[in-house]
């Protein structure tokens, strides 16, 4: 999306400035990772990402117990489905090998369809 592209472009400028500083200070080679780290892996780890999500939740006034990488992934898929995305497209975006794994998100669609009938069908109120 355009906002994501703008944010990524800004991040790359920031990241590259840091990479250049490290190169000038200690001759470090530029990282090949989008989110480099000073850790031995050289990239943002799964554990650090989890910790960052919790820190951002707290800073935003959201209970950290309610926010995990999985809940963000689930929300991503749910929002796409609620707004008409094809289940196969969501499968691809989530990297699911089997469509059955992606179908767990259809419960959201079922609720949306139920609401649609109850809100719009002339006999729904009877």
DSSP file (Angstrom, degrees, kcal/mol; ACC not computed):
  #  RESIDUE AA STRUCTURE BP1 BP2  ACC     N-H-->O    O-->H-N    N-H-->O    O-->H-N    TCO  KAPPA ALPHA  PHI   PSI    X-CA   Y-CA   Z-CA
    1    1 A X     >        0   0    0      0, 0.0     4,-2.6     0, 0.0     5,-0.2   0.000 360.0 360.0 360.0 155.7    0.0    0.0    0.0
    2    2 A X  H  >  +     0   0    0      1,-0.2     4,-2.4     2,-0.2     5,-0.2   0.900 360.0  50.3 -56.3 -42.5    1.2    3.6   -0.5
    3    3 A X  H  > S+     0   0    0      1,-0.2     4,-2.4     2,-0.2    -1,-0.2   0.906 111.8  48.5 -63.2 -37.2    1.4    4.2    3.3
    4    4 A X  H  > S+     0   0    0      2,-0.2     4,-2.7     1,-0.2    -2,-0.2   0.902 111.2  50.2 -66.9 -39.6    3.5    1.0    3.7
    5    5 A X  H  X S+     0   0    0     -4,-2.6     4,-2.5     2,-0.2    -2,-0.2   0.901 111.2  48.8 -64.3 -40.7    5.7    2.0    0.9
    6    6 A X  H  X S+     0   0    0     -4,-2.4     4,-2.3    -5,-0.2    -2,-0.2   0.928 113.0  47.0 -63.7 -45.6    6.3    5.5    2.4
    7    7 A X  H  X S+     0   0    0     -4,-2.4     4,-2.4     1,-0.2    -2,-0.2   0.907 113.2  48.9 -63.5 -41.8    7.1    4.0    5.8
    8    8 A X  H  X S+     0   0    0     -4,-2.7     4,-2.6     2,-0.2    -2,-0.2   0.904 109.7  51.3 -65.6 -41.2    9.4    1.4    4.2
    9    9 A X  H  X S+     0   0    0     -4,-2.5     4,-1.8     2,-0.2    -1,-0.2   0.918 111.6  47.7 -61.7 -42.8   11.2    4.1    2.2
   10   10 A X  H  X S+     0   0    0     -4,-2.3     4,-2.1     1,-0.2    -2,-0.2   0.909 111.8  50.6 -64.1 -41.7   11.7    6.2    5.4
   11   11 A X  H  X S+     0   0    0     -4,-2.4     4,-3.7     1,-0.2     5,-0.2   0.915 107.6  52.8 -61.7 -43.1   13.0    3.1    7.3
   12   12 A X  H  X S+     0   0    0     -4,-2.6     4,-2.8     2,-0.2    -1,-0.2   0.878 108.3  50.2 -63.2 -37.8   15.5    2.3    4.6
   13   13 A X  H  X S+     0   0    0     -4,-1.8     4,-1.8     2,-0.2    -1,-0.2   0.940 115.2  43.9 -62.5 -46.2   16.9    5.9    4.7
   14   14 A X  H  X S+     0   0    0     -4,-2.1     4,-1.9     2,-0.2    -2,-0.2   0.938 116.0  46.9 -63.5 -48.5   17.2    5.5    8.5
   15   15 A X  H  X S+     0   0    0     -4,-3.7     4,-2.5     1,-0.2    -2,-0.2   0.925 112.0  49.9 -60.5 -45.9   18.7    2.0    8.3
   16   16 A X  H  X S+     0   0    0     -4,-2.8     4,-2.4    -5,-0.2    -1,-0.2   0.847 107.6  54.2 -65.6 -33.5   21.2    2.9    5.6
   17   17 A X  H  X S+     0   0    0     -4,-1.8     4,-2.2    -5,-0.2    -1,-0.2   0.913 111.0  46.3 -64.6 -41.4   22.4    5.9    7.6
   18   18 A X  H  X S+     0   0    0     -4,-1.9     4,-2.2     2,-0.2    -2,-0.2   0.886 111.6  51.1 -66.1 -39.4   23.0    3.7   10.5
   19   19 A X  H  X S+     0   0    0     -4,-2.5     4,-2.2     2,-0.2    -2,-0.2   0.905 110.0  49.7 -64.2 -41.3   24.8    1.1    8.3
   20   20 A X  H  X S+     0   0    0     -4,-2.4     4,-2.4     2,-0.2    -2,-0.2   0.907 109.5  51.8 -65.5 -41.4   27.0    3.9    6.9
   21   21 A X  H  X S+     0   0    0     -4,-2.2     4,-2.5     1,-0.2    -2,-0.2   0.923 110.6  48.3 -59.9 -44.3   27.9    5.1   10.4
   22   22 A X  H  X S+     0   0    0     -4,-2.2     4,-2.5     1,-0.2     6,-1.2   0.882 110.7  51.4 -64.5 -38.1   28.8    1.6   11.4
   23   23 A X  H  X S+     0   0    0     -4,-2.2     4,-1.7     4,-0.2    -1,-0.2   0.916 113.1  44.5 -64.6 -42.9   30.9    1.2    8.3
   24   24 A X  H  < S+     0   0    0     -4,-2.4    -2,-0.2     2,-0.2    -1,-0.2   0.881 116.8  46.1 -69.9 -38.1   32.8    4.4    8.9
   25   25 A X  H  < S-     0   0    0     -4,-2.5    -2,-0.2    -5,-0.2    -3,-0.2   0.931 137.7  -0.5 -71.4 -47.6   33.3    3.7   12.6
   26   26 A X  H  < S-     0   0    0     -4,-2.5    -3,-0.2    -5,-0.2    -2,-0.2   0.268  94.4-106.7-134.2  13.0   34.5    0.1   12.5
   27   27 A X     <  +     0   0    0     -4,-1.7    -4,-0.2    -5,-0.4    -3,-0.1   0.695  57.0 170.2  71.7  17.7   34.6   -1.0    8.9
   28   28 A X        -     0   0    0     -6,-1.2    -1,-0.2     1,-0.1     2,-0.1  -0.360  34.9-118.5 -65.4 139.6   31.5   -3.2    9.3
   29   29 A X        -     0   0    0      1,-0.1    -1,-0.1    -2,-0.1    -7,-0.0  -0.481  38.6 -93.4 -73.7 147.6   30.0   -4.6    6.1
   30   30 A X        -     0   0    0     -2,-0.1     2,-0.1     1,-0.1    -1,-0.1  -0.316  44.8-110.3 -60.5 144.6   26.4   -3.5    5.3
   31   31 A X        -     0   0    0      1,-0.1    -1,-0.1     2,-0.1     5,-0.1  -0.459  10.9-147.7 -74.1 147.9   23.8   -5.9    6.6
   32   32 A X  S    S+     0   0    0     -2,-0.1     2,-0.3     3,-0.1    -1,-0.1   0.382  72.0  96.4 -91.7   2.7   21.8   -7.9    4.0
   33   33 A X  S >  S-     0   0    0      9,-0.2     3,-0.5     1,-0.1    -2,-0.1  -0.675  72.8-138.9 -98.7 148.2   18.8   -7.8    6.3
   34   34 A X  T 3  S+     0   0    0      1,-0.3     2,-0.5    -2,-0.3    -1,-0.1   0.884 107.2  31.4 -66.0 -39.3   15.9   -5.4    6.2
   35   35 A X  T 3  S-     0   0    0      9,-0.1     9,-2.4    -3,-0.0    -1,-0.3  -0.752  89.4-167.6-120.5  82.2   15.9   -5.2   10.0
   36   36 A X  B <   -A   43   0A   0     -3,-0.5     2,-0.3    -2,-0.5     7,-0.3  -0.205   2.1-164.8 -70.5 162.6   19.6   -5.7   11.0
   37   37 A X        -     0   0    0      5,-1.2    -4,-0.1     2,-0.2     7,-0.1  -0.969  31.1-128.4-143.2 155.5   20.7   -6.3   14.6
   38   38 A X  S    S+     0   0    0     -2,-0.3    -2,-0.0     3,-0.1    -1,-0.0   0.564  79.8 106.5 -80.6  -8.2   23.9   -6.1   16.5
   39   39 A X  S >  S-     0   0    0      1,-0.1     3,-1.0     4,-0.1    -2,-0.2  -0.114  92.0 -98.9 -65.3 169.1   23.3   -9.6   17.7
   40   40 A X  T 3  S+     0   0    0      1,-0.3    -1,-0.1     2,-0.1    -2,-0.0   0.755 122.2  59.5 -66.2 -23.7   25.2  -12.6   16.4
   41   41 A X  T 3  S-     0   0    0      2,-0.2    -1,-0.3     1,-0.1     3,-0.1   0.778  99.2-138.7 -74.0 -24.6   22.4  -13.5   14.0
   42   42 A X  S <  S+     0   0    0     -3,-1.0    -5,-1.2     1,-0.2     2,-0.3   0.408  70.5  73.5  84.5  -3.0   22.7  -10.1   12.4
   43   43 A X  B    S-A   36   0A   0     -7,-0.3     2,-0.3   -11,-0.1    -7,-0.2  -0.912  96.6 -78.2-138.3 164.7   18.9   -9.7   12.1
   44   44 A X        -     0   0    0     -9,-2.4     2,-0.1    -2,-0.3    -9,-0.1  -0.472  56.1-138.7 -61.4 123.9   15.9   -8.9   14.2
   45   45 A X     >  -     0   0    0     -2,-0.3     4,-2.5     1,-0.1     5,-0.2  -0.393  17.5-111.8 -87.5 165.6   15.0  -12.1   16.0
   46   46 A X  H  > S+     0   0    0      1,-0.2     4,-2.2     2,-0.2     5,-0.1   0.883 119.4  50.6 -59.5 -41.3   11.6  -13.7   16.6
   47   47 A X  H  > S+     0   0    0      2,-0.2     4,-2.3     1,-0.2    -1,-0.2   0.911 110.4  48.3 -66.8 -43.0   12.1  -13.1   20.3
   48   48 A X  H  > S+     0   0    0      2,-0.2     4,-2.7     1,-0.2    -2,-0.2   0.893 110.1  52.4 -65.7 -38.8   13.0   -9.4   19.8
   49   49 A X  H  X S+     0   0    0     -4,-2.5     4,-2.3     2,-0.2    -2,-0.2   0.930 109.3  49.9 -60.9 -44.8   10.1   -8.9   17.5
   50   50 A X  H  X S+     0   0    0     -4,-2.2     4,-1.9     1,-0.2    -2,-0.2   0.915 111.8  48.5 -57.7 -45.6    7.8  -10.4   20.2
   51   51 A X  H  X S+     0   0    0     -4,-2.3     4,-2.4     1,-0.2    -2,-0.2   0.903 109.9  51.4 -63.6 -42.6    9.3   -8.1   22.8
   52   52 A X  H  X S+     0   0    0     -4,-2.7     4,-2.7     1,-0.2     5,-0.2   0.903 107.1  53.6 -61.6 -41.4    8.9   -5.0   20.5
   53   53 A X  H  X S+     0   0    0     -4,-2.3     4,-2.2     1,-0.2    -1,-0.2   0.921 110.5  47.2 -58.9 -44.2    5.2   -5.8   20.0
   54   54 A X  H  X S+     0   0    0     -4,-1.9     4,-2.3     2,-0.2    -2,-0.2   0.911 111.9  49.9 -64.6 -42.7    4.7   -5.9   23.7
   55   55 A X  H  X S+     0   0    0     -4,-2.4     4,-2.4     1,-0.2    -2,-0.2   0.902 111.3  48.6 -63.4 -41.7    6.6   -2.6   24.2
   56   56 A X  H  X S+     0   0    0     -4,-2.7     4,-1.5     2,-0.2    -1,-0.2   0.888 109.6  53.0 -66.2 -38.8    4.5   -0.9   21.5
   57   57 A X  H  <>S+     0   0    0     -4,-2.2     5,-3.0    -5,-0.2     4,-0.5   0.946 110.7  46.4 -60.3 -48.7    1.3   -2.2   23.0
   58   58 A X  H ><5S+     0   0    0     -4,-2.3     3,-1.4     1,-0.2    -2,-0.2   0.927 111.7  50.9 -60.0 -45.8    2.2   -0.8   26.5
   59   59 A X  H 3<5S+     0   0    0     -4,-2.4    -1,-0.2     1,-0.3    -2,-0.2   0.772 111.2  50.1 -63.5 -25.4    3.2    2.5   24.9
   60   60 A X  T 3<5S-     0   0    0     -4,-1.5    -1,-0.3    -3,-0.3    -2,-0.2   0.449 118.4-110.2 -92.4  -1.7   -0.2    2.6   23.1
   61   61 A X  T < 5S+     0   0    0     -3,-1.4     2,-0.4    -4,-0.5    -3,-0.2   0.714  75.5 132.5  80.3  20.3   -2.2    1.9   26.2
   62   62 A X      < -     0   0    0     -5,-3.0    -1,-0.3    -6,-0.2     2,-0.2  -0.855  68.1-102.8-105.7 140.3   -3.1   -1.6   25.1
   63   63 A X    >   -     0   0    0     -2,-0.4     3,-1.7     1,-0.2     4,-0.4  -0.433  25.0-143.5 -60.8 123.0   -2.8   -4.6   27.3
   64   64 A X  G >  S+     0   0    0      1,-0.3     3,-0.9    -2,-0.2    -1,-0.2   0.744  97.3  67.0 -63.5 -21.5    0.3   -6.5   26.2
   65   65 A X  G 3  S+     0   0    0      1,-0.2    -1,-0.3   -11,-0.0    -2,-0.1   0.757  99.3  52.2 -67.6 -22.8   -1.4   -9.8   27.0
   66   66 A X  G <  S+     0   0    0     -3,-1.7     2,-0.5     1,-0.1    -1,-0.2   0.542 100.6  70.6 -90.0  -7.4   -3.8   -9.1   24.1
   67   67 A X    <   +     0   0    0     -3,-0.9     2,-0.3    -4,-0.4    -1,-0.1  -0.942  52.7 143.0-121.7 120.6   -1.1   -8.4   21.5
   68   68 A X     >  -     0   0    0     -2,-0.5     4,-2.1     1,-0.1     5,-0.2  -0.919  62.9-101.2-139.4 165.5    1.2  -11.0   20.0
   69   69 A X  H  > S+     0   0    0     -2,-0.3     4,-2.2     1,-0.2     5,-0.2   0.879 124.6  54.7 -55.6 -35.3    2.6  -11.5   16.5
   70   70 A X  H  > S+     0   0    0      2,-0.2     4,-2.8     1,-0.2    -1,-0.2   0.910 105.6  49.9 -66.4 -41.4   -0.1  -14.2   16.0
   71   71 A X  H  > S+     0   0    0      2,-0.2     4,-2.5     1,-0.2    -1,-0.2   0.875 111.0  50.3 -66.2 -34.1   -2.9  -11.8   16.9
   72   72 A X  H  X S+     0   0    0     -4,-2.1     4,-2.3     2,-0.2    -1,-0.2   0.913 111.9  47.4 -66.1 -41.8   -1.5   -9.2   14.4
   73   73 A X  H  X S+     0   0    0     -4,-2.2     4,-2.2     2,-0.2    -2,-0.2   0.915 113.0  48.7 -63.4 -43.8   -1.4  -11.9   11.8
   74   74 A X  H  X S+     0   0    0     -4,-2.8     4,-2.7     1,-0.2    -2,-0.2   0.913 111.4  49.4 -63.2 -43.7   -4.9  -13.0   12.6
   75   75 A X  H  X S+     0   0    0     -4,-2.5     4,-2.8     2,-0.2     5,-0.2   0.901 108.6  54.0 -63.1 -40.6   -6.1   -9.4   12.5
   76   76 A X  H  X S+     0   0    0     -4,-2.3     4,-1.9     1,-0.2    -2,-0.2   0.950 113.3  41.6 -56.6 -52.0   -4.4   -8.9    9.1
   77   77 A X  H  X S+     0   0    0     -4,-2.2     4,-2.5     1,-0.2    -2,-0.2   0.898 114.6  51.7 -65.3 -41.4   -6.2  -12.0    7.6
   78   78 A X  H  X S+     0   0    0     -4,-2.7     4,-2.9     1,-0.2     5,-0.2   0.919 109.4  48.9 -63.5 -44.9   -9.5  -11.1    9.2
   79   79 A X  H  X S+     0   0    0     -4,-2.8     4,-1.3     2,-0.2    -1,-0.2   0.901 111.6  50.1 -63.2 -40.4   -9.5   -7.5    7.9
   80   80 A X  H  <>S+     0   0    0     -4,-1.9     5,-2.7    -5,-0.2     3,-0.3   0.942 113.5  45.2 -61.8 -46.7   -8.7   -8.7    4.4
   81   81 A X  H ><5S+     0   0    0     -4,-2.5     3,-1.8     1,-0.2    -2,-0.2   0.913 110.2  53.9 -64.5 -43.4  -11.5  -11.3    4.5
   82   82 A X  H 3<5S+     0   0    0     -4,-2.9    -1,-0.2     1,-0.3    -2,-0.2   0.788 108.9  50.9 -61.2 -26.8  -14.0   -8.8    5.9
   83   83 A X  T 3<5S-     0   0    0     -4,-1.3    -1,-0.3    -3,-0.3    -2,-0.2   0.153 129.3 -90.4-102.4  19.5  -13.2   -6.4    3.1
   84   84 A X  T < 5 +     0   0    0     -3,-1.8    -3,-0.2     1,-0.2    -2,-0.1   0.553  67.5 157.4  95.7   8.6  -13.7   -8.9    0.3
   85   85 A X      < -     0   0    0     -5,-2.7    -1,-0.2    -6,-0.2     2,-0.2  -0.387  47.7-106.7 -68.0 146.7  -10.3  -10.5   -0.2
   86   86 A X     >  -     0   0    0      1,-0.1     4,-2.1    -2,-0.1     3,-0.2  -0.484  19.6-128.7 -71.9 139.8  -10.3  -13.9   -1.8
   87   87 A X  H  > S+     0   0    0      1,-0.2     4,-2.3     2,-0.2    -1,-0.1   0.853 109.5  54.3 -60.5 -35.9   -9.4  -16.8    0.5
   88   88 A X  H  > S+     0   0    0      2,-0.2     4,-2.1     1,-0.2    -1,-0.2   0.880 107.0  51.2 -65.7 -37.8   -6.7  -18.1   -1.9
   89   89 A X  H  > S+     0   0    0     -3,-0.2     4,-2.6     2,-0.2    -2,-0.2   0.921 110.4  48.5 -64.8 -42.7   -5.1  -14.6   -1.9
   90   90 A X  H  X S+     0   0    0     -4,-2.1     4,-2.5     1,-0.2     5,-0.2   0.902 108.2  55.4 -63.4 -40.5   -5.1  -14.6    1.9
   91   91 A X  H  X>S+     0   0    0     -4,-2.3     5,-1.9     1,-0.2     4,-1.1   0.927 110.0  46.1 -55.8 -46.2   -3.6  -18.2    1.8
   92   92 A X  H  <5S+     0   0    0     -4,-2.1     3,-0.4     1,-0.2    -2,-0.2   0.930 112.0  50.0 -63.9 -46.2   -0.7  -16.9   -0.3
   93   93 A X  H  <5S+     0   0    0     -4,-2.6    -1,-0.2     1,-0.2    -2,-0.2   0.855 114.9  43.8 -63.0 -35.2   -0.1  -13.8    1.8
   94   94 A X  H  <5S-     0   0    0     -4,-2.5    -1,-0.2    -5,-0.2    -2,-0.2   0.629 108.7-124.6 -84.9 -13.5    0.0  -15.9    5.0
   95   95 A X  T  <5 +     0   0    0     -4,-1.1     2,-0.3    -3,-0.4    -3,-0.2   0.761  48.8 164.3  77.4  24.6    2.1  -18.6    3.4
   96   96 A X      < -     0   0    0     -5,-1.9    -1,-0.2    -6,-0.2    -2,-0.1  -0.612  30.4-157.8 -76.9 131.7   -0.2  -21.4    4.2
   97   97 A X  S    S+     0   0    0     -2,-0.3     2,-0.5     1,-0.1    -1,-0.2   0.837  81.1  48.5 -74.0 -33.7    0.5  -24.6    2.2
   98   98 A X  S >> S-     0   0    0      1,-0.1     3,-1.2    -7,-0.1     4,-0.8  -0.922  72.4-144.3-115.3 130.6   -3.1  -25.9    2.7
   99   99 A X  H 3> S+     0   0    0     -2,-0.5     4,-1.7     1,-0.3     3,-0.3   0.785  99.0  70.1 -60.6 -27.5   -6.2  -23.8    2.1
  100  100 A X  H 34 S+     0   0    0      1,-0.2     4,-0.4     2,-0.2    -1,-0.3   0.850  94.4  54.8 -60.3 -33.8   -7.8  -25.6    5.1
  101  101 A X  H X4 S+     0   0    0     -3,-1.2     3,-0.8     1,-0.2    -1,-0.2   0.887 109.3  47.0 -65.2 -38.2   -5.5  -23.8    7.4
  102  102 A X  H >< S+     0   0    0     -4,-0.8     3,-2.0    -3,-0.3    -2,-0.2   0.774  95.2  75.8 -74.1 -26.9   -6.7  -20.5    6.0
  103  103 A X  G >< S+     0   0    0     -4,-1.7     3,-1.9     1,-0.3     4,-0.3   0.647  72.7  81.5 -63.8 -14.7  -10.3  -21.4    6.2
  104  104 A X  G X  S+     0   0    0     -3,-0.8     3,-0.8    -4,-0.4    -1,-0.3   0.777  86.1  60.8 -60.6 -22.4  -10.2  -20.8   10.0
  105  105 A X  G X> S+     0   0    0     -3,-2.0     3,-1.3     1,-0.2     4,-0.7   0.586  80.9  83.6 -79.9  -9.2  -10.7  -17.2    9.1
  106  106 A X  H <> S+     0   0    0     -3,-1.9     4,-2.6     1,-0.3    -1,-0.2   0.691  70.6  77.4 -70.9 -15.9  -14.1  -17.8    7.4
  107  107 A X  H <> S+     0   0    0     -3,-0.8     4,-1.9    -4,-0.3    -1,-0.3   0.853  93.0  54.1 -58.9 -30.5  -15.9  -17.7   10.7
  108  108 A X  H <> S+     0   0    0     -3,-1.3     4,-2.1     2,-0.2    -1,-0.2   0.906 107.3  49.1 -66.9 -42.4  -15.5  -14.0   10.4
  109  109 A X  H  X S+     0   0    0     -4,-0.7     4,-2.7     2,-0.2    -2,-0.2   0.892 107.4  55.3 -64.4 -39.8  -17.1  -14.1    7.0
  110  110 A X  H  X S+     0   0    0     -4,-2.6     4,-2.2     1,-0.2    -1,-0.2   0.917 109.1  47.3 -58.9 -43.6  -20.0  -16.2    8.4
  111  111 A X  H  X S+     0   0    0     -4,-1.9     4,-2.5     2,-0.2    -1,-0.2   0.894 111.4  51.4 -64.6 -40.3  -20.6  -13.5   11.0
  112  112 A X  H  X S+     0   0    0     -4,-2.1     4,-2.3     2,-0.2    -2,-0.2   0.913 110.8  47.8 -63.4 -43.3  -20.5  -10.8    8.4
  113  113 A X  H  X S+     0   0    0     -4,-2.7     4,-2.2     2,-0.2    -2,-0.2   0.898 110.9  51.1 -65.6 -40.2  -23.0  -12.7    6.2
  114  114 A X  H  X S+     0   0    0     -4,-2.2     4,-2.6    -5,-0.2    -2,-0.2   0.930 111.5  47.7 -61.4 -45.6  -25.3  -13.2    9.2
  115  115 A X  H  X S+     0   0    0     -4,-2.5     4,-2.5     1,-0.2     5,-0.2   0.890 108.7  55.6 -61.1 -40.6  -25.2   -9.5   10.0
  116  116 A X  H  X S+     0   0    0     -4,-2.3     4,-1.5     2,-0.2     5,-0.3   0.921 111.7  42.4 -59.2 -46.3  -25.9   -8.7    6.4
  117  117 A X  H  X S+     0   0    0     -4,-2.2     4,-2.7     2,-0.2     7,-0.2   0.943 115.6  48.4 -66.4 -47.9  -29.1  -10.7    6.3
  118  118 A X  H  < S+     0   0    0     -4,-2.6    -2,-0.2     1,-0.2    -1,-0.2   0.847 117.0  42.7 -63.5 -33.7  -30.3   -9.6    9.8
  119  119 A X  H  < S+     0   0    0     -4,-2.5    -1,-0.2    -5,-0.2    -2,-0.2   0.748 128.2  24.4 -82.9 -24.1  -29.6   -5.9    8.9
  120  120 A X  H  < S+     0   0    0     -4,-1.5     2,-0.3    -5,-0.2    -2,-0.2   0.652  90.0  96.1-122.2 -18.3  -31.0   -5.9    5.3
  121  121 A X    ><  -     0   0    0     -4,-2.7     3,-1.5    -5,-0.3     4,-0.4  -0.626  65.7-138.3 -81.9 133.8  -33.6   -8.7    4.7
  122  122 A X  T 3  S+     0   0    0     -2,-0.3     3,-0.3     1,-0.3    -1,-0.1   0.751 102.5  46.3 -63.6 -24.1  -37.2   -7.5    5.2
  123  123 A X  T >  S+     0   0    0      1,-0.2     3,-1.3     2,-0.1    -1,-0.3   0.468  86.0  91.2 -96.0  -0.9  -38.2  -10.7    7.0
  124  124 A X  T <  S+     0   0    0     -3,-1.5    -1,-0.2     1,-0.3    -2,-0.1   0.819  85.6  51.7 -64.4 -30.4  -35.3  -10.7    9.4
  125  125 A X  T 3         0   0    0     -4,-0.4    -1,-0.3    -3,-0.3    -2,-0.1   0.549 360.0 360.0 -83.1  -6.4  -37.1   -8.7   12.0
  126  126 A X    <         0   0    0     -3,-1.3    -1,-0.2    -4,-0.0    -2,-0.1   0.466 360.0 360.0 -79.4 360.0  -40.1  -11.0   12.0
